[in-house]
Amino acid sequence: MQPKIDMLLAGLKTSDCYQVWYSKHLLWLVRTSHAIAKLLRQSQPPIKSDANGEFRLTGFVQDQLAEITFAAERIEAQKVFVLGRQMETQRIPCMEPYPNRSKDVYHGTKFTSVIGPSIPVRGVVTEFQSRKPITNAIVYVERLLQERNINADNPLRVDTKHIHTVTDAAGRFTLHGIPLGEGHVLWTLSPKFEPWLIAKNVFPLRADDKDHEVNVHVFRGIWLEGQVTDGKTKEPLSGYVDYLALQKNPNIPDVFGLEDGWEIFRFPVDKFGHYRVPGLPSPGVLLAKANGATQYPLSVGAENVDGYKSGSLASIAFVEA
């Protein structure tokens, strides 16, 4: 990334994580999607530390910012930022309202990192109803050290998708880099050719574990299809449509002892306005958002959804399904 350097340094000095975030996105060079990240890894192969734990990265430009991850089989997959200048290490809250929780770490071009241990997490992903293994499902850490009380200070860590893997032909997976602790949240995104819902698993890792087993059951729903159009012109709109089951829905996975996750903007609308998302029979809501459009009112119809609380999803247009 090529940050707006004055804004970045000012944000680091005052521990203003919003200012730091904006400094990185105003002059954003590379948005690390999976495809772009793969190209970057090919152009910059992983570098191994030597017997003293030392390593050297080259190719930095003055004041350029890089995101790097330390990874090995039984160490924490620690992610840090490195700025192309000499500076003292700075730590700022990863979430502004919670200054005592996990920190984002910003180093200069010469630094030392202390990394904690990790326990491998292994398991098999299967469909709940048929028990058949699911191949090529993405398994990733959605958050670490999940919060139990929104008002309590704890080491909750988000932005952890760098700890991920893909299931093999037998549905098996192994994840390295998850630190010790309670309440880690694992999400499983199955391929989109079947209406599989996101599966959520919560688990602990303890120091006396040699490894940890998390077997994932994915719930199969039904396809919900339709079209997104302008209310006046009826012209198709591109954007995203997502689905949430209402709590009164008798078919929600919780009824079957499963937990379901939700990832916003997972299912894009095509250029003809058509969408297809997995859902469940019985009451639920569809959430629609048009790409880059500001003329469409948000949260339309939300007040008619049973259980809706004002402000909880204020940037989305609702349709009950």
C-alpha positions in Angstrom: 0.0 0.0 0.0 1.0 3.6 -0.5 -0.6 5.5 2.5 -1.1 9.2 2.9 2.0 9.4 5.1 1.3 12.5 7.1 -2.1 11.2 8.1 -0.8 7.8 8.9 2.0 9.1 11.2 -0.5 11.5 12.9 -2.9 8.6 13.5 -0.2 6.4 14.9 1.0 9.1 17.2 -2.5 9.6 18.7 -3.6 6.0 18.4 -6.4 7.1 16.1 -7.3 3.9 14.3 -9.9 5.6 12.1 -7.3 8.1 10.8 -4.8 5.3 10.2 -7.5 3.4 8.2 -8.3 6.4 6.0 -4.6 7.1 5.4 -4.3 3.6 3.9 -7.4 3.8 1.7 -7.2 7.4 0.3 -4.2 6.4 -1.9 -4.8 2.6 -2.0 -2.6 0.9 -4.5 -3.6 -2.7 -4.1 -6.7 -4.2 -2.6 -5.7 -7.7 -1.5 -8.5 -9.9 -2.9 -7.7 -13.6 -3.0 -6.7 -13.3 -6.7 -4.4 -10.3 -6.2 -2.9 -11.7 -3.0 -2.0 -14.9 -4.9 -0.2 -12.8 -7.6 1.6 -10.9 -4.8 2.8 -14.1 -3.2 4.1 -15.3 -6.5 6.1 -12.1 -7.1 7.3 -12.1 -3.4 7.8 -15.7 -2.3 7.8 -16.5 1.4 11.1 -15.8 3.1 12.4 -18.1 5.8 14.0 -16.9 9.0 17.4 -18.4 9.8 18.6 -20.2 12.9 18.7 -16.9 14.9 15.1 -16.1 13.8 16.4 -13.3 11.5 15.1 -12.5 8.1 15.4 -9.8 5.4 12.8 -8.4 3.1 13.8 -6.3 0.1 12.1 -4.1 -2.5 10.5 -1.6 -0.2 10.0 2.0 -1.3 10.3 4.9 1.1 7.1 5.2 3.2 5.4 2.3 1.4 3.4 0.1 3.8 3.4 -3.7 3.7 1.3 -6.2 5.5 3.2 -9.4 6.4 2.4 -12.6 8.3 4.6 -14.8 10.3 3.6 -18.4 9.8 4.8 -21.9 10.8 3.2 -25.1 11.9 3.0 -24.5 15.7 3.3 -20.7 16.0 0.7 -18.0 15.9 0.0 -16.6 12.5 0.9 -13.1 13.6 0.0 -10.3 11.1 1.9 -6.9 11.3 2.4 -3.8 9.2 5.8 -2.6 8.1 6.4 1.0 7.0 9.3 1.8 4.7 11.2 4.1 7.1 13.0 3.8 10.4 10.6 4.3 13.3 9.8 3.0 16.7 7.1 0.2 16.9 3.6 1.6 17.4 0.6 -0.3 18.6 -2.9 1.0 18.1 -6.3 -0.5 18.9 -7.7 -2.6 16.1 -11.2 -1.3 17.1 -11.4 2.4 18.3 -14.2 2.0 20.9 -12.2 -0.7 22.7 -8.6 0.5 23.4 -7.8 -2.3 25.8 -8.4 -5.1 23.3 -6.1 -6.4 20.6 -3.7 -4.0 18.9 -2.6 -3.5 15.3 1.2 -3.4 15.2 3.2 -1.0 13.0 7.0 -1.5 12.6 9.7 0.4 10.9 12.3 -1.4 8.7 14.1 -2.9 11.6 12.2 -4.6 14.4 11.8 -7.7 16.6 8.5 -9.6 16.9 7.7 -12.0 19.8 5.3 -14.7 18.6 3.2 -17.1 20.7 2.4 -20.8 20.3 -0.3 -22.3 18.2 -2.2 -25.6 18.1 -3.2 -27.2 14.7 -6.9 -27.5 14.2 -8.2 -30.4 12.0 -11.6 -31.6 11.0 -14.0 -32.7 8.2 -16.7 -30.6 6.6 -19.9 -32.5 5.7 -23.4 -31.7 4.8 -25.7 -32.0 7.9 -28.5 -33.9 6.2 -26.7 -36.3 3.9 -23.3 -36.5 5.8 -21.5 -36.3 2.4 -18.1 -34.5 2.5 -17.9 -31.1 1.0 -14.9 -30.4 -1.3 -13.3 -27.0 -1.9 -15.0 -25.4 1.1 -13.2 -22.3 2.5 -12.5 -22.7 6.2 -11.3 -19.5 7.9 -11.0 -17.8 11.3 -13.7 -15.1 11.4 -12.4 -13.8 14.8 -10.2 -14.8 17.7 -10.9 -14.6 21.4 -14.6 -13.8 20.8 -16.1 -11.2 23.1 -18.6 -12.4 25.7 -19.6 -9.0 26.9 -19.6 -6.0 24.6 -18.7 -3.7 27.5 -15.9 -5.8 28.8 -12.2 -5.5 27.9 -10.7 -8.6 26.4 -8.3 -9.5 23.6 -11.0 -9.9 20.9 -9.3 -10.0 17.5 -11.0 -9.5 14.2 -9.5 -9.2 10.6 -8.2 -12.8 10.9 -9.1 -14.2 7.5 -5.4 -14.7 6.7 -5.8 -17.9 8.8 -7.6 -20.0 6.2 -7.5 -23.2 4.2 -9.6 -25.2 1.7 -11.0 -28.7 2.2 -9.7 -31.7 0.1 -11.7 -34.3 -1.8 -12.7 -36.0 1.5 -13.8 -32.7 3.1 -10.7 -32.7 5.4 -8.9 -29.5 6.5 -6.0 -28.4 8.7 -5.5 -24.9 10.0 -2.2 -23.6 11.5 -1.6 -20.4 13.3 -4.5 -20.1 15.7 -3.3 -18.9 19.1 -4.2 -20.4 22.5 -7.4 -19.0 24.0 -11.1 -19.2 24.4 -13.9 -18.5 22.0 -12.3 -18.7 18.5 -14.8 -18.4 15.7 -14.5 -20.6 12.6 -16.6 -20.0 9.5 -17.0 -22.4 6.6 -18.1 -21.1 3.2 -19.1 -24.0 0.9 -19.0 -23.7 -2.9 -21.9 -21.7 -4.4 -23.2 -24.4 -6.7 -25.5 -25.7 -3.9 -27.6 -23.6 -1.5 -25.3 -24.3 1.5 -25.5 -21.8 4.4 -22.4 -20.5 6.2 -21.5 -22.7 9.1 -20.2 -21.2 12.3 -18.1 -23.1 15.0 -16.8 -21.7 18.3 -14.0 -23.6 20.1 -11.1 -23.1 22.6 -7.4 -24.0 22.2 -5.6 -24.9 25.4 -1.9 -25.4 26.2 -2.2 -29.1 26.9 -3.8 -29.8 23.5 -1.5 -31.6 20.9 -4.0 -30.7 18.3 -7.7 -29.9 18.2 -10.6 -31.4 16.2 -13.5 -29.3 14.9 -15.9 -31.2 12.6 -18.2 -28.9 10.7 -21.7 -29.7 9.6 -23.1 -27.4 6.8 -26.9 -27.0 6.5 -28.4 -27.1 3.0 -31.2 -24.6 2.4 -33.1 -23.7 -0.8 -32.3 -21.2 -3.6 -34.0 -17.8 -3.5 -34.0 -16.1 -6.8 -35.3 -12.8 -8.3 -34.4 -9.4 -9.8 -33.3 -6.1 -8.4 -34.7 -3.1 -10.4 -35.1 0.7 -10.1 -38.5 1.3 -8.5 -39.5 3.9 -11.1 -37.7 3.0 -14.4 -37.7 -0.8 -13.8 -34.2 -0.9 -15.1 -32.0 -3.6 -13.6 -29.5 -2.7 -10.9 -26.2 -4.3 -10.0 -25.3 -4.8 -6.4 -25.6 -7.5 -3.7 -28.4 -9.4 -2.1 -28.1 -11.3 1.2 -30.4 -13.4 3.3 -31.1 -13.7 7.0 -33.6 -16.0 8.6 -36.0 -14.6 11.2 -35.8 -16.0 14.7 -39.3 -17.3 14.5 -38.3 -19.5 11.5 -38.7 -23.1 12.5 -36.0 -24.2 10.0 -33.1 -22.2 11.3 -29.9 -24.4 11.8 -29.9 -23.6 15.6 -32.9 -25.9 15.9 -30.7 -28.7 14.7 -27.8 -27.8 17.1 -25.9 -25.9 14.4 -24.8 -22.3 14.3 -25.1 -20.2 11.1 -22.9 -17.3 10.1 -23.5 -14.4 7.7 -21.0 -12.7 5.4 -22.3 -9.4 3.9 -22.0 -9.0 0.1 -21.3 -12.7 -0.5 -23.7 -13.0 -3.4 -23.5 -10.3 -6.1 -26.3 -9.3 -8.5 -25.5 -9.7 -12.2 -25.7 -7.0 -14.8 -29.3 -8.0 -15.6 -30.3 -7.5 -11.9 -30.7 -11.2 -11.3 -29.7 -12.7 -7.9 -29.6 -16.1 -6.4 -28.9 -16.7 -2.7 -29.3 -19.6 -0.3 -32.1 -19.3 2.2 -34.6 -21.4 4.2 -38.3 -22.1 3.9 -40.5 -20.0 6.2 -39.9 -16.4 7.3 -36.7 -14.5 6.5 -35.5 -11.3 5.0 -33.6 -10.4 1.8 -31.2 -7.5 2.1 -30.4 -5.6 -1.1 -27.8 -2.9 -1.8 -27.1 -1.2 -5.1 -23.5 -0.7 -6.2 -22.3 2.9 -5.6 -25.8 4.3 -5.7 -26.8 7.0 -3.3 -30.3 7.9 -4.6 -32.0 4.8 -3.2 -33.3 5.1 0.4 -31.8 2.6 2.8 -33.6 0.3 5.2 -36.8 0.5 3.2 -39.4 -1.8 4.8 -37.2 -2.6 7.8 -39.7 -1.2 10.3 -42.1 -4.0 9.1 -39.8 -6.8 9.9 -40.6 -8.6 13.1 -37.9 -8.1 15.7 -36.0 -5.3 13.8 -34.2 -2.7 15.9 -33.6 0.7 14.4 -30.0 1.3 13.5 -28.9 -2.3 13.6 -28.6 -2.7 9.8 -29.2 0.8 8.7 -27.3 0.7 5.4 -29.5 -2.1 3.8 -32.8 -2.2 2.0 -35.1 -5.0 3.4 -37.6 -7.2 1.7 -39.4 -9.9 3.8 -39.3 -13.3 2.1 
